[in-house]
């Protein structure tokens, strides 16, 4: 006859047993004294029952004290695993070891919720931009089946996205566009248009699998050369930002999900979680900044004019730059009518460009402003290498920086012109470097 295998005691039962064993010596001594002493049987049985009930009650209370917080933590971690970051534990205190653990889990849930919201907003913004731009965008998987298109793509193929998704490139008449050199210009006929098309391709990754991103831009209309080049560069910029931001966010989010489901949690799980969340926050913020910049470039709102202290605004912007000391030559203190947020963004762009240039030559940067009867002029000058050419400075997406997006100066000029002013970049007449002149009407 086989003996049944003994099941190990549950954690709460082990706690109960330990509490009972801890109080056993005292209970035995009390009972020995009670029953060996000169007490009546009624007193002996009454005190024996009181000792037993008290002993059992305290043991159950200790078990509950240990079991309940663990159940709370289990519920919190289960909610995090299922993607519900709104649940919080209450009653935790900083001067209690278990309370500190609960507080940290609550903080983890709050951080995960903020990161997920940032990723969702960045993705929604990306879809909005792709839907509104006037070039046809398609993504194809490894089997050349359509996975995504925008409104311009629907118009080009004269069918809604519901009928296009999942169909092969050959069936859609796009197989030729997925082969050959890129970028190039081809003469093609589509259900929604006939003419010459700029074909650009790039490789992006989704869930670790490579996809082809195809952009078709209509070149039949008379476009300026700078505009045509800017549209061709759009694919590379979007593909780069998508691949560099969404891929690590997806990967690290999966790793964190796997981490919090482990039982028991590893000793260094908090450090791993913090490092992962820091990467997610950094990439989400990078993608959000890029898409917000593009959105502002495409749809810059009208400035909301209100009194702005120019000196305070300039000093506030200078305090944000910590890479090198910035020289300040203050002009007269005056209040102008402007949109404070847009004006700060313009000055931040100019100052960042000046510092980037100055770092190349270990030079300095200075900011000054002066007042005339008609306008106020803010000058940001650097001791960098200067401008080799000013022809493409304000062409969208044109940049000479390895990690630049080519949006900052275009956005800055739009802000200046929306305020009725001007923005000019030129090499300094004396000495090396470049100066940016911002003029705003009084």
C-alpha positions as CSV (number, residue, x, y, z in Angstrom):
1,X,0.0,0.0,0.0
2,X,1.5,3.3,-1.1
3,X,1.6,6.1,1.5
4,X,0.0,9.4,0.5
5,X,2.5,12.1,-0.1
6,X,2.3,14.8,2.7
7,X,1.5,18.2,1.3
8,X,3.7,21.0,2.6
9,X,2.1,23.4,5.0
10,X,0.8,26.7,3.6
11,X,2.6,29.9,4.6
12,X,-0.2,31.1,6.9
13,X,-0.4,27.7,8.6
14,X,3.3,27.8,9.2
15,X,2.9,31.3,10.8
16,X,0.1,29.9,13.0
17,X,2.2,26.9,14.0
18,X,5.2,29.1,14.9
19,X,3.1,31.4,17.0
20,X,1.6,28.4,18.9
21,X,5.1,27.0,19.5
22,X,6.4,30.3,20.6
23,X,3.7,30.6,23.3
24,X,3.9,26.9,24.2
25,X,6.5,27.1,27.0
26,X,4.7,29.9,28.8
27,X,1.3,28.1,28.5
28,X,2.8,24.8,29.8
29,X,4.4,26.6,32.8
30,X,1.1,28.4,33.6
31,X,-0.9,25.2,33.4
32,X,1.6,23.3,35.6
33,X,1.5,26.0,38.2
34,X,-2.3,26.1,38.0
35,X,-3.0,22.4,38.3
36,X,-0.3,21.8,41.0
37,X,-1.4,24.6,43.2
38,X,-4.1,24.8,45.8
39,X,-7.0,25.9,43.5
40,X,-10.5,24.6,43.3
41,X,-11.4,22.5,40.2
42,X,-13.8,25.3,39.1
43,X,-10.9,27.8,39.1
44,X,-8.5,25.4,37.4
45,X,-10.9,24.6,34.5
46,X,-12.0,28.2,34.1
47,X,-8.4,29.5,33.9
48,X,-7.4,26.6,31.7
49,X,-10.1,27.5,29.2
50,X,-9.1,31.2,29.4
51,X,-5.5,30.3,28.7
52,X,-6.4,28.0,25.8
53,X,-8.8,30.5,24.2
54,X,-6.4,33.4,24.6
55,X,-3.6,31.4,23.3
56,X,-5.6,30.4,20.2
57,X,-7.0,33.9,19.7
58,X,-3.6,35.5,19.7
59,X,-2.2,32.9,17.3
60,X,-5.1,33.6,14.9
61,X,-4.6,37.3,15.2
62,X,-0.9,37.0,14.4
63,X,-1.7,34.8,11.4
64,X,-4.2,37.4,10.2
65,X,-1.7,40.2,10.7
66,X,0.8,38.5,8.4
67,X,-1.7,37.0,5.9
68,X,-3.8,40.1,5.1
69,X,-0.9,42.4,3.9
70,X,0.5,39.6,1.8
71,X,-3.0,39.1,0.2
72,X,-3.1,42.8,-0.5
73,X,0.3,42.7,-2.2
74,X,-0.8,39.7,-4.2
75,X,-3.9,41.6,-5.4
76,X,-1.8,44.7,-6.3
77,X,0.7,42.6,-8.3
78,X,-2.1,40.7,-10.0
79,X,-3.7,44.0,-11.1
80,X,-0.3,45.2,-12.4
81,X,0.1,42.0,-14.4
82,X,-3.3,42.4,-15.9
83,X,-2.6,46.0,-16.9
84,X,-4.9,47.6,-14.2
85,X,-2.7,50.4,-12.7
86,X,-5.5,52.2,-10.8
87,X,-5.7,49.9,-7.7
88,X,-3.9,51.2,-4.6
89,X,-3.4,49.8,-1.1
90,X,-4.3,52.0,1.8
91,X,-3.0,52.3,5.4
92,X,0.7,51.9,4.6
93,X,3.1,53.8,6.8
94,X,6.7,54.8,6.1
95,X,7.9,53.7,9.6
96,X,6.8,50.2,8.9
97,X,8.9,47.7,6.8
98,X,5.8,46.1,5.3
99,X,4.2,49.5,4.8
100,X,7.2,50.7,2.9
101,X,6.9,47.7,0.6
102,X,3.3,48.5,-0.1
103,X,4.1,52.1,-0.7
104,X,6.7,51.1,-3.3
105,X,4.3,48.8,-5.1
106,X,1.8,51.7,-5.1
107,X,4.4,53.9,-6.6
108,X,5.3,51.3,-9.2
109,X,1.7,51.1,-10.3
110,X,1.5,54.9,-10.6
111,X,4.6,55.0,-12.6
112,X,3.5,52.2,-14.9
113,X,0.2,54.0,-15.4
114,X,1.9,57.2,-16.4
115,X,4.3,55.4,-18.8
116,X,1.4,53.5,-20.4
117,X,-0.5,56.7,-20.8
118,X,2.5,58.4,-22.4
119,X,3.0,55.5,-24.8
120,X,-0.7,55.5,-25.7
121,X,-0.7,59.3,-26.3
122,X,2.5,59.1,-28.4
123,X,1.0,56.3,-30.5
124,X,-2.3,58.2,-30.9
125,X,-0.4,61.3,-32.0
126,X,1.6,59.3,-34.5
127,X,-1.5,57.8,-36.0
128,X,-3.0,61.3,-36.2
129,X,0.0,62.7,-38.0
130,X,0.1,59.8,-40.4
131,X,-3.6,60.2,-41.2
132,X,-3.3,63.9,-42.0
133,X,-0.2,64.1,-44.1
134,X,-0.7,64.3,-47.8
135,X,1.5,61.3,-48.8
136,X,0.4,57.7,-49.1
137,X,2.0,55.5,-46.4
138,X,1.9,51.7,-46.4
139,X,3.5,49.0,-44.2
140,X,4.0,45.5,-45.4
141,X,5.0,42.4,-43.4
142,X,7.5,39.8,-44.5
143,X,5.0,38.2,-46.8
144,X,4.2,41.5,-48.5
145,X,0.8,41.8,-47.0
146,X,-0.6,45.2,-46.2
147,X,-0.7,45.9,-42.4
148,X,-1.3,49.7,-42.3
149,X,-2.2,52.6,-44.5
150,X,-3.3,56.2,-44.0
151,X,-6.0,58.3,-45.6
152,X,-3.8,59.3,-48.5
153,X,-3.2,55.6,-49.2
154,X,-6.9,54.9,-49.2
155,X,-7.5,57.7,-51.7
156,X,-4.6,56.5,-53.9
157,X,-6.1,53.0,-54.1
158,X,-9.7,54.2,-54.1
159,X,-10.8,51.8,-51.3
160,X,-11.3,52.0,-47.6
161,X,-8.7,50.5,-45.3
162,X,-11.0,47.7,-44.3
163,X,-10.8,46.3,-47.8
164,X,-7.1,46.8,-48.2
165,X,-5.6,45.4,-45.0
166,X,-4.3,41.9,-45.3
167,X,-4.1,41.9,-49.1
168,X,-0.8,41.3,-51.0
169,X,1.3,44.0,-52.6
170,X,0.9,42.4,-56.1
171,X,-2.9,42.4,-55.7
172,X,-2.8,46.1,-54.8
173,X,-0.5,47.0,-57.6
174,X,2.3,48.0,-55.3
175,X,4.7,45.1,-55.8
176,X,6.9,47.1,-58.1
177,X,7.3,49.8,-55.4
178,X,8.7,47.2,-53.0
179,X,11.6,46.4,-55.3
180,X,14.4,48.3,-56.9
181,X,16.4,51.2,-55.6
182,X,15.1,53.8,-53.1
183,X,14.4,56.7,-53.4
184,X,13.4,56.9,-57.0
185,X,10.8,58.4,-59.3
186,X,8.4,56.2,-61.2
187,X,5.5,56.7,-63.6
188,X,2.5,54.7,-62.4
189,X,-1.3,54.5,-62.7
190,X,-3.3,53.9,-59.5
191,X,-7.1,53.8,-59.1
192,X,-6.9,57.1,-57.3
193,X,-4.4,58.9,-59.4
194,X,-2.1,59.0,-62.4
195,X,1.4,60.6,-62.6
196,X,4.9,60.5,-61.4
197,X,5.5,59.2,-57.9
198,X,8.4,59.4,-55.5
199,X,8.9,56.0,-54.0
200,X,10.7,55.7,-50.7
201,X,11.2,52.6,-48.5
202,X,12.6,51.9,-45.1
203,X,12.7,48.9,-42.7
204,X,10.9,49.1,-39.3
205,X,10.3,46.5,-36.7
206,X,7.1,45.5,-35.0
207,X,7.1,42.8,-32.3
208,X,10.7,42.0,-33.4
209,X,9.7,41.2,-37.0
210,X,10.9,43.4,-39.9
211,X,8.3,45.4,-41.9
212,X,8.7,47.6,-45.0
213,X,7.5,51.1,-44.7
214,X,6.5,52.4,-48.2
215,X,5.8,56.1,-48.9
216,X,4.4,57.3,-52.3
217,X,4.5,61.0,-52.9
218,X,2.9,62.7,-55.9
219,X,5.6,64.6,-57.8
220,X,3.3,65.7,-60.6
221,X,2.6,69.0,-59.1
222,X,5.1,71.8,-59.4
223,X,6.9,71.6,-56.0
224,X,9.9,73.5,-55.0
225,X,13.1,71.3,-54.8
226,X,13.4,71.9,-51.0
227,X,9.8,70.7,-50.4
228,X,10.3,67.5,-52.5
229,X,13.4,66.6,-50.5
230,X,11.7,67.3,-47.3
231,X,8.9,64.9,-48.1
232,X,11.4,62.2,-49.1
233,X,13.1,62.6,-45.8
234,X,9.8,62.2,-43.9
235,X,9.9,58.4,-44.2
236,X,13.4,58.1,-42.8
237,X,12.6,60.4,-39.8
238,X,9.4,58.6,-38.9
239,X,11.0,55.2,-39.4
240,X,13.9,56.1,-37.2
241,X,11.8,57.5,-34.4
242,X,9.4,54.6,-34.5
243,X,12.1,51.9,-34.5
244,X,14.2,53.6,-31.8
245,X,11.3,54.4,-29.4
246,X,8.5,51.9,-29.8
247,X,10.7,48.8,-30.1
248,X,12.5,49.3,-26.7
249,X,9.3,50.4,-25.0
250,X,7.6,47.1,-26.2
251,X,10.5,45.0,-25.2
252,X,11.1,46.5,-21.8
253,X,7.4,46.5,-21.0
254,X,7.3,42.8,-21.7
255,X,10.3,42.2,-19.4
256,X,8.7,44.2,-16.6
257,X,5.5,42.2,-17.0
258,X,7.4,39.0,-16.7
259,X,9.3,40.3,-13.7
260,X,6.3,41.3,-11.6
261,X,4.7,37.9,-12.2
262,X,7.5,35.9,-10.6
263,X,6.9,34.3,-7.2
264,X,8.8,35.1,-5.2
265,X,10.1,38.3,-6.5
266,X,13.9,38.4,-7.0
267,X,15.8,40.5,-4.5
268,X,16.8,43.1,-7.0
269,X,13.5,43.4,-8.8
270,X,13.0,47.0,-7.8
271,X,16.3,48.0,-9.4
272,X,15.4,46.1,-12.6
273,X,12.0,47.8,-12.6
274,X,13.4,51.2,-12.1
275,X,16.0,50.8,-14.8
276,X,13.3,49.5,-17.2
277,X,10.9,52.3,-16.4
278,X,13.6,54.9,-16.8
279,X,14.3,53.6,-20.4
280,X,10.5,53.5,-21.1
281,X,10.1,57.1,-19.8
282,X,13.1,58.3,-21.8
283,X,12.0,56.7,-25.1
284,X,8.3,57.7,-24.7
285,X,9.4,61.3,-23.9
286,X,11.7,61.4,-27.0
287,X,8.9,60.1,-29.3
288,X,6.4,62.5,-27.7
289,X,8.7,65.4,-28.2
290,X,9.3,64.5,-31.8
291,X,5.7,64.1,-32.6
292,X,4.6,67.2,-30.7
293,X,7.3,69.1,-32.6
294,X,6.0,67.8,-35.9
295,X,2.4,68.5,-34.9
296,X,3.3,72.1,-33.9
297,X,5.1,72.5,-37.2
298,X,2.1,71.4,-39.2
299,X,-0.6,73.1,-37.1
300,X,1.0,75.8,-35.0
301,X,-1.8,77.5,-33.1
302,X,-2.4,81.2,-33.1
303,X,-0.4,82.9,-30.3
304,X,-2.4,83.9,-27.2
305,X,-1.2,87.4,-26.6
306,X,-0.7,88.5,-23.1
307,X,1.8,90.7,-21.2
308,X,5.2,88.9,-20.9
309,X,8.3,90.2,-19.0
310,X,11.0,89.8,-21.6
311,X,13.9,89.8,-19.1
312,X,12.3,87.2,-16.9
313,X,11.5,85.0,-19.9
314,X,15.1,85.2,-21.2
315,X,16.6,84.4,-17.8
316,X,14.3,81.5,-17.3
317,X,15.3,80.0,-20.6
318,X,19.0,80.5,-19.8
319,X,18.6,78.7,-16.5
320,X,17.5,75.6,-18.5
321,X,20.8,75.3,-20.3
322,X,23.4,73.6,-18.1
323,X,26.0,72.3,-20.6
324,X,28.1,75.5,-20.6
325,X,27.8,78.9,-18.9
326,X,25.8,81.4,-20.9
327,X,26.8,85.1,-21.0
328,X,24.0,87.5,-20.5
329,X,24.1,91.2,-21.5
330,X,20.7,92.4,-20.2
331,X,18.9,95.3,-22.0
332,X,16.1,97.4,-20.6
333,X,13.4,95.7,-18.6
334,X,10.2,95.8,-20.5
335,X,6.9,94.0,-21.0
336,X,5.8,92.9,-24.4
337,X,2.6,91.4,-25.8
338,X,3.4,87.8,-26.8
339,X,2.5,84.1,-26.2
340,X,4.8,83.2,-23.3
341,X,4.9,79.5,-24.0
342,X,5.7,80.0,-27.7
343,X,8.2,82.6,-27.1
344,X,10.1,80.4,-24.6
345,X,10.0,77.5,-27.1
346,X,11.5,79.8,-29.7
347,X,14.3,81.0,-27.4
348,X,15.0,77.4,-26.2
349,X,15.5,76.3,-29.9
350,X,17.9,79.2,-30.6
351,X,19.9,78.7,-27.4
352,X,20.2,74.9,-27.9
353,X,21.5,75.4,-31.5
354,X,24.0,78.0,-30.3
355,X,25.3,75.7,-27.5
356,X,25.5,72.8,-29.9
357,X,27.6,74.9,-32.2
358,X,29.8,76.3,-29.4
359,X,30.6,72.8,-28.1
360,X,32.1,71.9,-31.4
361,X,34.8,74.5,-31.0
362,X,34.9,74.9,-27.2
363,X,33.6,78.4,-27.7
364,X,31.1,80.5,-25.7
365,X,27.5,81.7,-26.1
366,X,26.0,85.1,-25.2
367,X,22.5,86.5,-25.2
368,X,21.5,90.1,-25.2
369,X,18.5,92.3,-26.2
370,X,17.9,95.9,-27.0
371,X,15.0,98.2,-27.6
372,X,14.2,100.5,-30.5
373,X,11.2,102.7,-31.0
374,X,9.5,100.1,-33.2
375,X,10.7,96.7,-32.0
376,X,12.8,94.7,-29.5
377,X,15.7,92.7,-30.8
378,X,17.0,89.6,-29.0
379,X,20.4,88.3,-30.2
380,X,21.8,84.8,-29.5
381,X,25.4,84.6,-30.7
382,X,27.9,81.7,-30.5
383,X,31.5,81.1,-31.1
384,X,30.9,77.9,-33.1
385,X,32.1,77.0,-36.7
386,X,29.5,79.3,-38.3
387,X,27.2,78.6,-41.2
388,X,28.6,77.1,-44.3
389,X,25.3,77.7,-46.2
390,X,22.1,79.5,-45.3
391,X,20.0,78.2,-48.2
392,X,18.4,75.3,-46.4
393,X,18.2,76.6,-42.8
394,X,14.4,76.9,-42.9
395,X,13.7,73.9,-45.0
396,X,11.5,71.4,-43.0
397,X,13.5,68.3,-41.9
398,X,16.8,69.7,-43.3
399,X,19.5,69.3,-40.6
400,X,23.3,68.9,-40.4
401,X,23.1,67.3,-36.9
402,X,23.4,63.5,-36.7
403,X,20.5,63.3,-34.3
404,X,18.5,66.4,-35.5
405,X,15.0,66.4,-36.8
406,X,15.2,69.6,-38.9
407,X,12.1,71.1,-37.3
408,X,13.4,73.5,-34.6
409,X,14.3,76.5,-36.8
410,X,11.3,76.1,-39.0
411,X,9.0,76.1,-36.0
412,X,11.0,79.1,-34.5
413,X,10.5,81.2,-37.7
414,X,6.8,80.4,-37.7
415,X,6.4,81.5,-34.1
416,X,8.3,84.7,-34.9
417,X,6.2,85.5,-37.9
418,X,2.9,84.6,-36.0
419,X,3.9,87.4,-33.6
420,X,4.5,89.8,-36.4
421,X,8.2,89.6,-36.1
422,X,11.2,88.1,-38.0
423,X,14.0,85.6,-37.3
424,X,17.3,85.8,-39.1
425,X,20.4,83.6,-38.9
426,X,23.7,84.8,-40.2
427,X,27.5,84.5,-39.6
428,X,28.9,87.1,-37.3
429,X,30.5,90.1,-39.0
430,X,33.4,90.1,-36.4
431,X,34.9,86.9,-35.1
432,X,33.8,83.4,-35.7
433,X,30.4,81.9,-35.1
434,X,26.8,82.7,-35.9
435,X,24.2,85.0,-34.5
436,X,20.4,84.6,-34.4
437,X,18.4,87.9,-34.5
438,X,14.8,87.8,-33.3
439,X,12.8,91.0,-33.8
440,X,9.4,91.4,-32.2
441,X,7.2,94.5,-32.5
442,X,6.4,96.6,-29.5
